[in-house]
């Protein structure tokens, strides 16, 4: 496990209409990631933003 996964285990992912997924950012807490996802969604209603925990951080628990 890298240090970045331990410190920033929450991802905000944008998914486009074709199902392509792009990482928008990494965050320390789920709350912080969700606030960013909510703000981005409010600015662009056509995009889907989701919060996910990184796979590496789930394995280290």
Secondary structure, 3 states (H helix, E strand, C coil): CCHHHHHCCEEEEEECCCCCEEEEEEECCHHHHHHHHHHHHHHCCCCEEEEEECHHHHHCC
